[in-house]
Amino acid sequence: MTRNEPPRCNLCGSTSFTEYRKRPAEQCSNCLSKARHRVGWAVYESHLFPFLETRTAPKVLHLAPARALHDKMAAKIGSGYITSDPVPERYPHSKCLQLYFPQDFSIFPNGYFDAIIHNHVLEHIPGHYGDHLREFTRLLAPGGKMMFSIPGPYKGVETREGGEHMETDEERLEAFRQEDHFKMIGDDLYTTLDELPGGRSIPDGITDEQRAALSVRPGKAPFFIWQRDEIAAK
């Protein structure tokens, strides 16, 4: 983006953005994408689609497939694009499998997916997020990638969990800033990812200049990429 060019949505091409949850110019006026969707698409173009071209009949699992991304993802990935959510009626644009994580994911054998995508999903799952990340990595084929985003991570604080044990939405709103969040993930996410066995973290590579071109504030909507090793360590 040059100095005179307005920010542009990389999903639909719109240059009009509106406030969302008190965040200025957060939502695309046309396709309703949020910052995480636009940054996510930039990440997928850099880290996912070129990788999938090296795989034979790749399979990609997308949890909670947002409308802003779904059709473009399906077109790029093809028949191996699998979506799921515990409440599939929230995503009428997608043929979601009704699956609760982690208990229903035992139907998939180890190494079944070449890539797993989940954006703002971890904070909605009861239990410890580190256990959930380990279960996702179980499902990755050698060389496979997990790509995800969360609210935050909140800097300078440790993760707080346990929202599923709170009695009211008001308690969860006060603790986690949203009624349906069960946790708030802090800086320990970086260590947790680094300590996952059998793979490594990769920077998302999206600069603040690129974010500005997508109407995203500096440093916002960071993406986390974890790649399983091609060959298991002996």
N, C-alpha and C positions, 0 to 999 in steps of 0.2 A: 504494500500500500504506500503510495506516495503521499506527500503532505497534503495535497488537495483532494485526495480520493476519500470518500466516506467509507466507514466500515461496511462490509458486505457479508451476508450470510453465505457460507460455503455449501449449504444444503439446498437452498432455493434461489439464491441470487438477489434477494431483497436487500435494500439499504435502509429499511425502516425498522427501528427497534423501540420497544416500550419497556417501562418499568415493570419489574416482577418482584413481589415480596420486598419492596422498598429498595431493590437494587436497580439503579438506573440503567437503561438500555440493555437489559438482561435478556429479554425475550424478542425473538424475531416476530414482527407484526404479521408476516405472511404464513410461515410454516409453524410458528409457535415454538421453535427450537429454543432451548435454554443454552447458556454458556457451555455447559458440560456436553451438550449434543454437538455443538459446532467444533469445540476443541477435540471431542471424541472422533469426529469424522476426519479431522486433520491427522490425528494419531493413527487411525485405521489406514488412511492413505499412505502413511509413511511406514508403519510397522506391521499391518495386518495383510492388506491385499497383495503386496509384493511377496510376502511370505507364503500366502496360500497358493500362489502360482507355482511354487516349488513342490507342492504336495499333490499326491494322487487322490482324487475324489475327497477333498477335505471336508471335515465335519466341524461346524462351528455352533456352539451353544450360546444363545443370547438370552439372558434372564431379563424379565420385565422390559420387553422390547418397545421402546418409545416410538410413537407414531412418526416423529420427525426423522427417525433413522431407519425405520423398518423396511420400507419399500426399496430404498437405495441399497441397504444391506442385502436384502433378498435378491435383488437384481445382480449384484456383484458376486455373491457367493453361490447362488443356485440351489440345487436340491439338497445340498448338505447343510443348509441353514436351518437350525432347529431352535425354536423359541419355547420358553416355559414361564409359568407363573402360578402361584397357588390360587390366584383368582383370575382366571383367563378372561372373564367378561370385562375386565378393565382394559383389555387390549383387543377390541373387536376387529381391528385391522389385521390381526395376526392369528394364525392357527396355533395358539399356544397349547402345549401339553400342560395339564394340570398337575404340577409337582410341588411338593413341599420340601424345602431344603433344610437339613441334609437327608432326612429319613427316606424320601422317595428316590434319591439319586443312586441308591444301591442297584437300580436296574441297569445302570451303565457299568460296563467292566472297566478295569484300570486302563488308562491310556486311550479312551474311546474318542476323545475330541482333539482336533488340531488346535483349536482356540476356544477360549471361554471369555465372554464379555458380560460384565455386570456393572451398571452405573447407578449409584445411590441405591444399592440393594443391601449391602452388609448391615447397615444400621437398622434395617427392618427385620432381621433374622434373630430370634431368641438364641441366647447362648454366647459363647466366647468367639469373637471374630477370628482369632488365630486358628481355632479348630476348623472353622469354615474354610479359611484359606487353604489349610492342609488338605481338606476334602476336595476342593477344586483342583489342587495340584495332582491329586491321585487320578483325576479324570483326564489329565493331559498326556498326549502321546509324546514320545521322545522328540525334543525340539519344539513342542507345543507351547503356545503363549496364552497367558491370562492377562487381560487388560481390563482395568476397572477404575472407577472414581468413587469418591465418598464425599459427604459434606466435610470440609476441612482438608486434611487432618488439622485439628486445632493445636496450634503451636504453644509450647510451654506448659502443656497439661498432659497428664496421664489419662489413658482411656478410662471412661466410666461406663459400666454396663449394668444389666439387671432390670431394664425397663419392663420386661415381661412380668416381673414380680410386683410392679407398682399397680395400685388399685384403680387409679383414675388417669384420664387423658391430661388433666391439669398437672399432675405430678410429672408425667413424661414431658409435657411442654416446658415446664420449668427446668427440668434436668437436662433435656436433650434438644430443646428449641423446636420440637415438633411433636405433635400428639402421638403419631404412629412410629416414632423412633424408639428403639430399645437400647441404644447406646450412643455415646459420643466418642469418636476415635481420636486419639492424640498422637503425639510425636513417636510413641512406641511402635507405630505402624512400620516405620522404616526399619527398625531392628527386627521386628517380626518377619518382615519380608526377607531380610538378609539371612535370617536363620532358618528359613524353610529349606529342607534338604532336597538335593537333587536338581538345583537350578540356580538362577541368578536374577537380580533386578536389572532393568534397563531404563535409563531416563526417557521420558516421553519426547524430548527433543523439540518441543514447541516453545518458541521464544516469546517474550513479551511483545515484541513487534508483531509477530504473527497473531497473538491474542488480540492486540489492538485492532488489527485488520478484520477480526471477527466480532468486534464489539464485546470484547472480554477484558476485564480489568487485569492489570499486571499480576502475575502469580496465581490468578484464580483458575479454578477447574483443573488442578493438576491431575494427571493420569499416572497410574501405576502399571508397570509392565513387568511380568515375571515369566521367564522362559525356562522350561525344563531342559536339562542337558540332553544332548543327542545320544550319548552313551552313558549308562549308569557308571558311577565311580566304583572301583573294585575295593 
